[in-house]
Amino acid sequence: MNVETARSISASTASEHFDVLIVGAGISGIGSAYHLTKQLPGTSFVILETQESFGGTWLTHKYPGIRSDSDLHTFGYSFKPWVGPPIATAAEILSYMGEVIEDSDLARHIRYKHRILSADWSSKTSLWTIDAEKIDSGERVTFTANFLWMCQGYYRHTEGYTPEWPGMKDFAGRIVHPQLWPDDIELADKKVVVIGSGATAATLIPNIADKCAGVTMLQRSPTYFRTGRNAIELAEELRKLQVKEEWIHEIVRRKILFEQDAFTKRCLEEPEKVKKELIGAISAVVGPDYDVGTHFTPSYRPWRQRIAFVPDADLFQSIKSGKASVVTDEIERFTKDGILLKSGKTLAADIIVTATGFNLNVLGDIDFVIDGERLDFSKTVTYRGMMFTGVPNMAWVFGYFRASWTLRTDLVADFVCRLLGHMKDKGASKVRVALRPEDHNMPLLTWIDPQNFNPGYVMRNMHLLPKRGDKPEWQHSQDYWTEKDAIPATDLDDKAFVYS
């Protein structure tokens, strides 16, 4: 490996070649590129990004109040201190990522407005051939790479998930998905219904409550939330003591991760007690007379779905003030003037916002071909959620649900850089993972255990995802506190890795 300059593959087709091709310039792609430059200097690489700039979610999502739902001390990179409030706006996150790109001279490696159409692996050449299209001109371009690093995220940016309800065409108002928030929408004096009760709804509602005539959160069932100040007292105290930001970042990260680990264990070991605490914190804001039993008491145990943090309890303050309301019911149908509920009640609306989730993006919606055969990703078995049986020279970044996504970006990046270095030392041009003899009778299960974690976007698309085994190395565990030790300790000469 370590091809430094682009070369021509054939006289008829100009194709640039790189050691590594990174898919996506979001939080994962930029972090992975940083690690590659630091750990394997001299490696040639390119980042292909569909959007017009970097940022992924933080670029494409433009709905009012868009912010992180986990703290930036852990959602931020391990190598760059976060100095702002823990829950950050999209603009703040983009600024942070821009500093990483500038400080590490990554901009020259990024090709924007490049949509990847296909990725074709040849065992004869030990190369990936990537066919892409320049969005502006429609020109087709080709790249080859020794290694493919999938950092494209987990959902489709071009469209959000909106269920089909009866009567949607009858509605005389406007239906909007937050993922495609329009610039020309007018909220003043409008009655707004937001369908959904996840992090997006919790962010959007308090940020439009002062602008519209009234906003209602319509939910089929309640969601867990955590509340608190948008500040870390330890960080504030350390700054008063003029401690270096690098030290503060590391200390605060460790504190948060320690507390998150303890909280996750409590959710499993004493779920009813945690449930009471979470709901009690909401009740303390909205008041003792508010029906938290109906509107904020989920039927499942805490952490079976992601728990969003609501900074300064702004959602609940909006509800307490009367600017926002909550209705827990199911939709019978849309009407001309709003929504008819199964209870028989109606909700009048001028604008309906469907904060109903994502469409899972499996491998970037790219057509993958392995030695002439189209890849059926669901037939593969995952190796720690990073590599997959039958797919050579490729790694995938899929982050955590119960901890910050970027924590896994860092772990996977360290693993990939170590793997690439190991291949160079062995003189190997190809690596794949394969079930070992002792694994062949291993039960193959769904990619994630729905009894452990079951968000809708995963459940709807589980049939598209790889299988997992019943051994830790053949699972995507979602447990950062185990993986932070297990992944760095991976024996790259284990029989699960096949080099040639």
RAVEN-V514947 format. One line per field, one symbol per residue. psi: psi as a letter, one per 30 degrees, with the letter a starting at -180 (. if undefined). A space follows every 50 residues. Layout:
BEGIN
psi = ???
END
This chain:
BEGIN
psi = ahkflklkelffjkkkklekkkjkhaeeeeeeeeeeeefikfkklkkkke lfalfbefefkglkgkllglkffffllffjkkgakejlleeeeeeeeeee eeeghfeffkjlhjkkelkjkkfefhkkjkklkjeefgkklkklkekkjj hfaglkffklkjljkkgeffkfakkkkefhkkfgkkfkgkkkkjklgaee efeeefffefflfkkkjjkelllklkllkiljeeeeeeeeghkkeeeeee eeeeeeeeeeeeeeeeeeeieeeeeeeeeeeeefeflffkifeefgjlfl lkgflkjkkjkgheefeeeefffllkkjllkelklegbkklffflkjkke kkkiigaljkjjhghkjkkjhfkkkjefflkkjggelkkgjlhklkjjal eflkefefeeeeeeeeeeeeeeeeefgkfkklkkklefffgkkkllekjf fekhlefeefgeffllllagkefhljfgjefeffeeefgkjfglffkjk.
END
